Amino acid sequence: MDENKYREMFSKVHSSVNEEDILMETKGRKKHKILTLPLVAALVLVLGAGAAFGAAYLHSLNDAVVDETVKIQDPVTHETRDARSMSLQGFAGSPEFEAAKEWYEFNEGYDTDEKILDQVGNDPTPWDDKYGAYLVYSQEMADKLDEICEKYDLKLHEGKPKFAELWEMEKLFGNISSDDTASGYYFEDGTFNVENIDYELDGVDPMEYEFGRTMKGIFDDGTLTISNEDEFEQWEYETSCGETVLLAKAADYGLIIYENDDYFVVGTVNPSLDDIENDGSMSLEELMKLCAEEAEKRMTKEALEKVADTFDYRFDPSTADEVVDPTAVIKLAAAPIDGTSEDIHISEKYGEAADGSYFNYGIDIAAPEGTPVCTVADGTVKCADDKDGLIVIDHDGGWYTTYEDYDKVLVKEGEKVKAGQQIATVGTEDIHFEIHDAYTNNVDPEPYYNEVVNK
C-alpha cells in the first residue's frame, strides 16, 4: 500500500486536543497543547505582513489574548518575531478565559527543563483517566488543575475525545455545517472540533479550516498563536443563519469568533496550497516565499465570509433528527475477493498503524496470487488504472469502493458491472479495499466484509 496516496487525518492546525495527544502510546507526550497556524501562515508572520486597519467592536482579538510575549520562528531562516497567544475559551473576564490563562501561565513556569516529563515518558500515569484531555503528568499538575477548576467553578472534560465524521456529531448536537466532508472530534459535554483540509467553495480558492466550540462551564486549555492586532482587519458579519460573528483577516489567514451564553466558537481559515509543487528548481526558502505570496492572494475577505457562512452557530439539537446517515446506502452483495481458501484473510485493519506512522483508510486482504478480485455491488467503473493500480466503482446511492495493488485490471472506465463480477486478479501484494459513504468519507470496511463472507 502506498502511504503517500492517503491524506493526513489531521492538518497542522489543531484545537486544544489533537490525535497525537490522545495516542500516547504511539505519539509520545507533549508538555503543551498549542494550536498553531500552518507553516505558510507562520512564515508570513515572520516575513512581515502589511498592517491592516482595525475597528472598535464590543470585543476584539485583544480581548482574547493570554500572552503578549510569544515568539515565532521562520522555518527557513530561524529568525524570530513577536506574536501572541489567544484563548479558545472566551474573552477576558470570563471564568473560562481566566482559568485558561492561569493554567497557561502555570505551564510556562512548570518543569521548564522537562526532567519530570522525561521521567514519565510514554508510560501510562495515574492521572490519565481523569486528566487525559489535559496532558497532566504529575500530582502537582493535577492539584493545580483541580485548584483552578474550583476557583472558577468549572468542570473538566470527562474522558478522552471521540473522533467522528461531521454527520455523527450532528446526530448529537444538531446542525453544525453544510460541509458534508468535514470530520473531527467531540466530548460528551458538547465541546467539539471539526476540520477540512481542502474545502471547495464557489467563487473562491479552496480553503482549509478548523472550527471549534467550547462549552461554557467547562475547562479547556487550547490556545492559538496569532500575529499582532494591527496586522488584522476586523469586522462584524451577519452569517447566512442570521447570527453575527467577529471576523479577523491577516495577510494569509483569517479567524471566525462567535460567543453566546452557552459556548464560545473559534474558527481558523487559510488557503489550501496543495496545488503548489516544487519541480526541484526552487530552494526551500523560495518555495516558502512562493507559498506565502499565493496565500496572500487567495485569502480574501470574501473567502473568509464564505467559510463563515458554512456554519450554523445555533447548533439547534432539534435538527439532529434531520441528519442523514450517509452509510445507510452501503450494502455489500459480494466479497471483494472471490474464493474459499483459508489463506484469504484481513492482513491489516482500518485505522492507525501500530507504530503510528500512517492511517490505513481501508483494509488489506491477503489471498493467493491469481485469486479473482470482484466488485462488491452493482455499479459503474469510474477509474480502472493498470499503471497506478487503482479501480474505483460508483454504486447506487452515491457510495463507492476502491481496489488497489492488484495484478491485472479486467474492466474499463465507464463499464457497468454486477456484484461478484471479476474486475482484477490478485498479484504479489495484498489487495487494499476501501469503502466511501455517500458523503465520500472513508468507512471501516471490516464489518461489511465480515457480514458478506460469513453468509
C-alpha positions in Angstrom: 0.0 0.0 0.0 1.4 3.4 -1.0 1.0 5.6 2.1 1.5 8.8 0.0 -1.8 8.2 -1.6 -3.6 8.8 1.6 -4.4 12.2 3.1 -3.4 13.0 6.7 -6.2 12.6 9.1 -5.5 15.9 10.8 -3.9 19.1 9.4 -1.3 21.2 11.0 -3.9 23.3 12.7 -5.4 21.7 15.8 -7.6 22.6 18.7 -6.9 22.0 22.3 -6.9 18.3 21.8 -5.2 16.5 18.9 -4.8 13.0 17.8 -1.1 12.9 18.8 -2.1 13.9 22.4 -4.7 11.1 22.6 -2.5 8.3 21.2 0.1 8.5 23.9 1.4 5.0 23.3 2.4 5.8 19.8 2.9 9.5 19.6 4.7 10.5 22.8 3.7 13.0 25.4 3.7 16.7 24.8 4.1 19.3 27.6 1.8 21.9 26.0 -1.1 21.7 23.6 -1.0 24.8 21.5 -2.9 25.4 18.4 -0.5 26.8 15.8 -1.2 28.2 12.3 0.1 26.3 9.3 3.6 26.7 8.1 2.9 29.2 5.4 0.9 31.4 7.8 3.7 31.3 10.3 6.1 32.2 7.5 4.1 35.3 6.6 4.0 36.4 10.2 7.8 36.3 10.3 8.5 37.8 6.9 6.2 40.7 7.7 2.5 41.1 6.9 1.3 44.6 5.9 -0.6 46.3 8.7 -4.3 46.3 8.2 -6.8 48.7 9.7 -8.8 47.8 12.8 -12.2 48.9 14.1 -13.7 49.3 17.5 -16.2 46.5 18.4 -17.7 45.2 21.6 -14.9 42.7 21.6 -11.7 42.4 19.6 -8.9 39.9 19.3 -7.0 41.8 22.1 -9.8 40.7 24.5 -8.9 37.0 24.0 -5.1 37.3 24.3 -3.5 35.3 27.2 0.2 36.0 26.3 1.7 39.0 24.5 5.3 37.7 24.6 5.1 34.7 22.2 8.0 34.3 19.8 7.5 32.6 16.4 10.4 31.3 14.2 10.9 31.4 10.5 11.3 27.7 9.5 13.9 28.6 6.9 16.0 31.5 8.3 15.2 30.7 12.0 14.7 34.4 12.7 12.2 35.2 15.4 9.4 37.8 15.7 6.9 38.7 18.4 3.4 37.1 18.3 0.6 36.4 20.8 -1.2 33.5 22.2 -5.0 33.6 22.1 -7.6 31.9 24.2 -10.1 29.5 22.6 -12.4 29.6 25.6 -13.8 33.1 25.8 -12.9 36.8 26.2 -11.1 38.3 29.1 -13.1 38.5 32.3 -15.0 35.2 31.7 -14.3 32.3 34.1 -13.2 30.1 31.1 -10.7 32.7 29.9 -9.2 33.5 33.3 -8.9 29.8 34.1 -7.2 29.0 30.8 -4.8 32.0 31.3 -3.9 30.8 34.8 -3.2 27.3 33.6 -1.2 28.6 30.6 1.0 30.7 33.0 1.4 27.8 35.3 2.6 25.6 32.5 5.0 28.2 31.2 6.9 28.1 34.5 6.5 24.4 35.4 9.1 21.7 34.6 11.0 24.1 32.3 13.9 21.7 31.9 11.3 18.8 31.3 13.1 16.5 33.7 9.7 15.3 35.2 8.3 14.8 31.7 11.4 12.8 30.7 10.9 10.5 33.7 7.3 9.9 32.8 8.0 9.3 29.1 5.2 7.5 27.3 4.2 5.2 30.1 0.6 5.3 31.4 0.2 7.5 34.5 -2.3 7.6 37.4 -3.7 10.8 36.1 -4.6 9.6 32.6 -8.2 8.7 33.3 -9.3 11.9 35.0 -7.0 14.4 33.2 -6.4 12.6 29.9 -7.6 15.6 27.9 -5.0 18.0 29.6 -1.7 16.0 29.4 -1.3 16.1 33.2 1.8 14.1 34.1 2.4 14.8 37.8 0.4 15.2 41.0 1.4 18.8 41.2 -0.2 19.5 37.8 -3.3 17.6 38.9 -3.6 19.6 42.1 -3.1 22.9 40.2 -5.8 21.9 37.7 -8.3 21.0 40.4 -7.5 24.2 42.2 -8.2 26.3 39.1 -11.4 24.5 38.3 -12.6 25.0 41.9 -11.6 28.7 41.8 -13.5 29.4 38.6 -16.3 26.9 39.2 -15.6 24.9 36.1 -15.8 21.2 35.3 -13.2 19.1 33.4 -13.9 17.3 30.2 -14.8 13.7 31.1 -12.7 11.1 29.4 -10.9 11.4 26.1 -12.4 12.9 22.9 -14.2 10.7 20.4 -13.2 11.0 16.7 -16.1 11.1 14.3 -17.4 12.3 11.0 -19.5 15.5 10.9 -22.8 13.7 10.5 -22.1 11.6 13.6 -21.6 14.8 15.7 -24.7 16.4 14.2 -26.7 13.4 15.3 -25.7 14.5 18.9 -25.6 18.3 18.7 -27.8 19.3 15.7 -26.8 21.0 12.5 -23.1 22.2 12.5 -22.1 22.8 8.9 -23.1 22.4 5.3 -19.7 20.8 4.6 -20.6 17.1 4.5 -16.9 16.0 4.2 -15.7 17.5 7.5 -14.6 15.4 10.4 -13.2 15.9 13.9 -13.7 15.0 17.5 -16.1 15.8 20.3 -16.5 15.5 24.1 -19.8 14.3 25.7 -20.2 17.8 27.2 -20.7 19.3 23.8 -17.2 20.7 23.1 -16.2 19.7 19.6 -13.8 20.5 16.7 -14.3 19.9 13.0 -11.9 20.5 10.1 -11.5 20.2 6.4 -8.1 20.4 4.7 -9.4 21.1 1.2 -12.8 22.7 1.3 -14.1 23.8 -2.1 -16.4 26.8 -2.3 -18.0 28.6 -5.2 -16.2 31.7 -6.4 -13.1 31.5 -4.2 -10.0 29.3 -3.9 -10.1 26.0 -1.8 -9.7 26.7 1.9 -8.5 24.8 4.9 -10.3 25.4 8.2 -10.6 24.2 11.8 -13.7 25.2 13.7 -14.2 24.5 17.4 -16.8 25.1 20.0 -16.0 25.2 23.8 -18.9 24.9 26.2 -19.3 27.5 29.0 -18.7 26.0 32.4 -16.1 23.6 31.1 -12.3 24.0 31.5 -10.5 23.8 28.2 -6.8 24.7 27.7 -6.3 25.2 24.0 -4.5 28.3 22.7 -3.9 29.8 19.3 -0.7 31.6 18.1 -1.6 34.7 16.2 0.0 37.9 14.9 -0.3 41.3 16.4 -3.7 43.0 16.3 -2.6 45.8 13.9 -2.0 43.2 11.3 -5.7 42.2 11.3 -8.7 43.7 9.6 -11.7 43.1 11.9 -15.3 43.4 11.2 -18.7 42.1 12.3 -20.5 39.9 9.8 -24.1 38.6 9.8 -23.9 34.9 8.6 -26.4 33.1 6.5 -28.0 31.5 9.6 -28.7 35.0 11.0 -26.1 35.0 13.7 -23.4 37.7 13.8 -19.7 36.8 14.1 -16.5 38.7 14.5 -14.2 38.1 11.5 -10.5 39.0 11.5 -8.3 38.7 8.5 -4.5 38.8 8.5 -2.4 38.7 5.3 -2.8 34.9 4.6 -5.3 33.6 7.2 -8.5 34.5 9.0 -10.3 33.9 12.2 -14.0 33.4 13.0 -15.2 34.2 16.5 -18.7 33.8 18.0 -20.0 33.8 21.5 -23.3 33.3 23.3 -24.3 32.4 26.9 -23.7 28.7 26.3 -20.5 28.4 24.3 -17.5 30.1 22.6 -16.5 29.4 19.0 -13.2 30.0 17.2 -12.5 29.1 13.6 -9.2 29.3 11.7 -9.2 29.7 7.9 -6.3 29.7 5.5 -5.9 28.9 1.7 -5.3 25.3 0.7 -2.0 25.3 -1.2 -2.0 21.6 -2.3 -1.7 22.7 -5.9 1.7 24.3 -5.4 4.5 21.9 -6.2 8.3 22.1 -6.4 9.8 20.6 -9.6 13.2 20.7 -8.0 14.2 24.1 -9.3 13.3 26.1 -6.2 15.1 26.1 -2.8 13.0 25.6 0.3 13.2 29.3 1.1 12.0 30.1 -2.5 9.1 27.6 -2.2 8.1 29.1 1.2 8.1 32.6 -0.2 6.0 31.5 -3.2 3.5 29.8 -0.9 3.3 32.9 1.2 2.7 35.1 -1.8 0.0 32.8 -3.1 -1.7 32.5 0.3 -1.9 36.3 0.5 -3.6 36.5 -2.9 -6.1 33.7 -2.1 -7.0 34.8 1.4 -9.7 37.3 0.7 -12.5 38.8 2.8 -15.0 37.1 0.5 -13.3 33.7 1.2 -13.5 34.2 4.9 -17.1 35.2 4.8 -18.0 32.2 2.6 -16.4 29.8 5.1 -18.2 31.6 8.0 -21.5 31.1 6.2 -20.8 27.3 6.2 -21.7 27.0 9.8 -24.9 27.2 11.8 -23.9 28.8 15.0 -27.2 28.0 16.7 -26.3 24.2 16.8 -30.0 23.5 17.4 -30.4 20.0 18.9 -33.9 19.8 17.4 -32.3 19.5 13.9 -30.5 16.3 14.9 -33.4 14.1 13.7 -33.0 15.6 10.2 -29.4 14.4 9.8 -29.0 11.7 7.1 -26.8 8.7 7.8 -24.6 8.6 4.7 -23.6 5.0 5.5 -27.2 3.7 5.3 -26.9 3.2 1.5 -23.9 0.8 1.8 -24.7 -2.8 1.2 -22.2 -5.4 0.0 -23.7 -8.2 -2.1 -20.4 -10.0 -2.7 -16.9 -10.2 -1.2 -14.1 -8.3 -2.8 -12.0 -11.5 -3.0 -13.7 -14.5 -4.6 -12.6 -17.7 -3.0 -12.8 -20.1 -0.1 -9.1 -20.6 0.6 -8.1 -20.4 4.2 -5.3 -18.1 3.0 -7.8 -15.3 2.3 -7.9 -13.1 5.4 -7.6 -9.4 6.5 -3.9 -8.7 6.9 -4.2 -5.1 8.0 -7.2 -3.4 9.7 -8.7 0.0 9.2 -7.2 2.7 11.4 -3.8 3.9 12.6 -0.8 1.7 12.2 0.6 0.1 15.3 3.7 2.3 15.1 1.7 5.5 14.4 3.4 6.1 11.1 0.2 6.3 9.0 -3.5 5.8 8.9 -5.0 2.9 6.9 -8.2 4.2 5.3 -9.4 0.7 4.3 -8.5 -2.9 4.9 -5.8 -5.0 3.3 -6.8 -8.6 2.2 -4.3 -11.3 1.7 -5.1 -14.0 -0.9 -3.2 -16.5 -3.1 -1.8 -15.0 -6.3 -4.3 -15.3 -9.2 -7.4 -15.2 -7.0 -10.2 -13.1 -8.6 -10.8 -9.6 -7.3 -14.6 -8.8 -7.6 -16.8 -5.8 -7.3 -18.9 -5.9 -4.1 -22.1 -4.5 -5.6 -23.6 -3.4 -8.9 -22.1 -0.1 -10.2 -20.2 1.8 -12.8 -16.4 1.8 -13.2 -15.2 5.3 -12.7 -11.5 4.5 -12.8 -9.5 1.4 -14.0 -5.8 2.1 -14.0 -3.3 -0.6 -14.5 -0.3 1.8 -14.1 -1.3 3.1 -10.7 -3.2 0.0 -9.6 -6.5 1.7 -8.8 -10.1 0.7 -9.6 -13.0 2.9 -8.4 -16.6 1.8 -8.7 -19.6 4.0 -8.1 -22.6 2.3 -6.6 -26.3 3.2 -6.4 -26.9 5.8 -3.7 -23.7 7.7 -4.1 -21.3 5.4 -2.2 -18.2 3.9 -3.9 -15.5 1.3 -3.4 -11.8 1.3 -4.4 -9.5 -1.6 -5.0 -5.7 -1.3 -5.2 -2.5 -3.3 -5.6 -4.0 -6.0 -7.9 -2.1 -7.7 -10.7 -4.2 -7.0 -13.8 -7.3 -4.9 -14.4 -10.1 -6.6 -16.3 -12.6 -3.8 -16.7 -12.7 -0.4 -18.4 -13.7 3.1 -17.3 -17.5 3.6 -17.8 -18.3 -0.1 -17.8 -21.3 -1.3 -15.9 -20.5 -4.2 -13.5 -22.6 -6.6 -11.4 -22.0 -7.7 -7.9 -19.5 -10.5 -7.8 -18.1 -9.8 -11.3 -14.3 -10.2 -11.5 -12.6 -6.9 -12.1 -8.9 -7.9 -11.5 -6.7 -10.6 -10.2 -4.6 -10.8 -7.0 -0.9 -10.3 -7.6 2.1 -10.5 -5.2 0.7 -7.8 -2.9 -2.3 -7.8 -0.6 -5.4 -6.2 -2.0 -6.2 -2.8 -0.5 -10.0 -2.3 -0.3 -11.9 0.9 0.8 -15.5 1.9 1.2 -16.6 5.6 0.9 -20.0 6.6 2.1 -22.5 8.9 0.3 -20.5 12.0 1.6 -17.2 10.4 0.2 -16.0 9.8 3.8 -13.9 6.7 4.4 -15.8 3.9 6.3 -14.3 0.9 8.1 -14.9 -1.9 5.6 -14.4 -4.8 8.1 -18.0 -5.0 9.5 -19.4 -5.1 5.9 -16.7 -7.5 4.7 -17.3 -9.9 7.6 -21.1 -9.8 7.1 -20.8 -10.8 3.4 -18.1 -13.5 3.8 -19.9 -15.1 6.8 -23.2 -15.6 4.9 
